[in-house]
Amino acid sequence: MKLATLLASMLKFAPLAGVRTYVAAAGLVGLSVYQLSQGQVEQAVQSFTIALGLLGLRERIEAQTVPATTVTTVTTTATEPAPPPPPAL
């Protein structure tokens, strides 16, 4: 029971959030090697492709993450009055 609690706390820890993706990708690579050794070529290629997809997805998420210190808010106000409407004919 202690091992399950330890694993659950590790997976919820924010700095290790990306580790879950890497562990899943590594597991899929291992699965693809096993499948290849058993002669299941099609399934091995599928598992390996999914592992590559996970790694690409993780890199994309890391690239889109913006640190909170670089986010700034810009507020602008109009300083000139709007031009008058055209005269009625």
N, C-alpha and C positions, 0 to 999 in steps of 0.2 A: 504494500500500500504506500510506503514511503517513496518508492521509485516513481509511482504514478503521480504523486503530489509534486515531486521534484521536477519531473518532465513537464507537468502542467504549468508550474510557475516559470520554468525556463521559456516555454513557448509564449507566455503572456508578457515577458520582459521586453520592453520597447526596443532597446538597442539590438536585441537578437531577432527582431521581426523578419529580417531578410534571411536569417539562417534557416528558417523553415523551408523557404523556397529552394535554397541550395541543397538541403538534406533530401528534399523530394526529388530534385534533379539527379543527385548522386544515386539515390535508390533506383530511379528509372534507368540510369546508365548501367548499374549493376544487373538489373533485371534484363536489360537488352543483351548484356554479355552472356548471362545464363541462357536466355532463349536462343541465342546464336549457337551456343555450345550444344544445345539440344536439337539443333537443326530447324528451329522455327524462325526462319529468316524474315518472313513477312512481319511477324509480331515483334521481332528484335528491332527491325527498322522503325516500326511504329513507336515503340517505347523510346528509342533513341531520339526520334524526331520530337516527341513530346518533351523530353528532357531539354533539348535545345530550345524549344519554345518557352519553357519555364525560365531558362536562363535569360533569354531575350526579353521576356516580360519583366523580370526582376531588374535588368539594366534600364529598361524604359521607365519603370517606377522610380528608380533612384535618380534618373536624369530629370524627371519632372518634379521631384521634391525640392521645394524652395525653402531655405532656412528662414525662420521668422525674423531674423535681424535684418534681412535685406528687403523686406516688404515695407513700403512707405505709402502713406496716403496723401494725395495731393488734392486740395480743395481750391477751386477757383471761383471768383465772383466777377460779375460784369461790372466794369468801371465806367463804361460809356452808355448813355441812354440809347434806346433803340431809335432808328431813324423814323421820322414822321411818316404817316401813310400818304400816298399820292392824293392830290386834290381831286374832289369829285367833279365830274363834268356836268 
